[in-house]
Amino acid sequence: VWEVLQKEALSPGTPVKHGQESAEANNVIKEIVSHMEESSVECPECGGKTSTVREETVVLMAVPERPIVALDECLMDHFGDEVLDMENAFVCPRCQRKVPTTKRLRLAKLPQVLVLGLKRVRFDVTARELRTMVQSPWQLDLASVSLEPHNTAMYELVAVVNHRGWEGGGHYTVDIRGR
């Protein structure tokens, strides 16, 4: 899939130097799939806010250990609010107090093409792959997890990369939705 994207990313007839083609295509692909994730926390005592923004190319989500889960649920868990309390409480840089609060993760910039990754490996004593079936809808609406004013936050499912095998090996296959 990545090789096809690289090939299609460069306009036909674009002059490139030897070795430049792959780097230029990777830059174009990165531009297409990059999004910005903003993590923010607000102090309930003084109202001080802190946020961190980072560029990502894949929304990497945990998969719960159970027979079936909806992809929307994995997405909402990833972007869900995280309570910070007890030993994990927030230390406000403004008032210097250690306070319980909520950390929010949101999409600050939506990508043109959304790439989702599922963390299916659990590390206990050894690594093991989860067998949870993930049900994917044909469309995903990211409006509820986006900070952007919405022209559209809808994404259509076009392909799924599957791993078939075991923790130490196996094969990858791609299912592509026909139009």
N, C-alpha and C positions, 0 to 999 in steps of 0.2 A: 504494500500500500504506500509506504514512504517513498519507494523508488518511483512509482507512478506519479505521486505528487511532485517529486523533484523534477521529473521529466516535463510535466505539464506546467510547472511554475514559470519556466522560461519561455518567453515568446519565441515562436519560430523565427529563425533568421537573426536572433540576437547574437552579435559578435562577442565571443568570450575567449579568454586566454586559456591555455592548457591548465587544468586543475581548478580553474575559476568557476566552472559550471556548477559543480556540487555545492560550493560555498554560497554562490549567488542564489541557487535554488533553495538552499536551506534558509537563507535570510528571508526569501519571499514566503516560504512555508511558515516560518516563525511568525512573520507579520500576520498571516492569515489565521493562525490558531492561538496566538498570544491573547491572554486576558490579564486583567489586573485584579488581584484579591486584596481587599482591605480588611485588616483586623483592627477593631477599635474597642476601647474601654473608656467608661466615664466614671469618675469618682462620685459616689452618692453624697459625700460629705461637702466637697467644695465645688463640684461641677466641672473640675478639670478633666479634659479629654486628651487621650493619646491614641494615635493610630499609626499603623505600619502598612505600607502598600508594597506588594511585590508582584513582579511579572511572572506568570506561569504559562506553560503551553498545554498542560493536562490538568483537569480537575480530578485529583486522585482521591477516591472515596473508599472508606472501609465497608466491608460486607459483613452483616451480622451472621452469626453461626446458628442457622435454622434452615428448615427445608426450602422455603420460598420467601423472596422479598421483592418488592417493587423497586425499580430503579429510582423513581421519584422519592421514595423513602430514604434511600442511600444519599441522594442529593440533599434532602432536607436535613438529614442527620449531619452531613458534612458542613452545611451552612447554618446549622442550628446554633442557638445561643448556648454558651458554655458558662456555667456558674463557677465563679472563682471565690472560694471561701476557705476557712480553716487555714491549714498550712500553705494552701495554694492561693491565698487572698492577694489582692492587687495592692502594690505599694505605689501610691499616687506621687508622681514626680513634683506636683504643685504643692500639696499640703504635707507630704511625707508620711501620711498615715497608711497603715496596712488595713484595708477595708474589703469586706465582701462586696462583689459586684458581678456584672455579667460581661463577658467578652463576646463580641459579634464578629462574624466573618461574612463578608458580602462581596459581590462582584462589583468592582469600581468601574471596570471597562469590559464590555462584552466582546467576545471574539467573533470574527466572521464565521468561522467553522469551530464548533465546540467539540473538543476531544475529552472524553470521560475515561478514566481508568478505574478499575476495581481492584482493591487490595484483597486478594483471596488467600493469602498465605498467613498463617498464624505461627508465631514462634513461642513455643512453650519450652520443653526440654529439647525438642527438635522442630524443624520446620514442617508444617503440613498444610496441604491445600484444602480449602473449604469446598464443599460440594453444593453450596447454596445455589438454587436456581434463581436467577435474576430476571424478572419479567420487565421487558422494555416496552414503553409506549411508542407509537409512531411519531408523536410530537412531545416536546418538553417545553414548558413555559417557565422561564427563569425570572419573570417579573418580580416575584416575591423575594428573591435573593440578590437583586441588582440595585445598585445605587444610581444608575443612569436613568435619565428621563426616557421613557420607553417609546420609541417608534415601533420597535418590535423586539421581543425577547423570546420569540418562539424559534425552536430548532426542530428540524425534521430528522429522524433517524434514517441514515443511508447505509451504514455498514456496521458490522460487529466483528471484532477479531476474537476468536475463541482459542483457548488452550485445551488440548485434549491430551491426557497423559497422567503423569504423576509428578511429585515434587521435584525429582531430579532430572526430569526430561519429558519428552513428548513432542507434540506437533502443534503448530499454529495454523488455523484455517480462518478464512474470511467469508462471512455471509454478507452479500451486497444486495440491497433491496432494488428490485427492478422498477423502472418508471413506466 
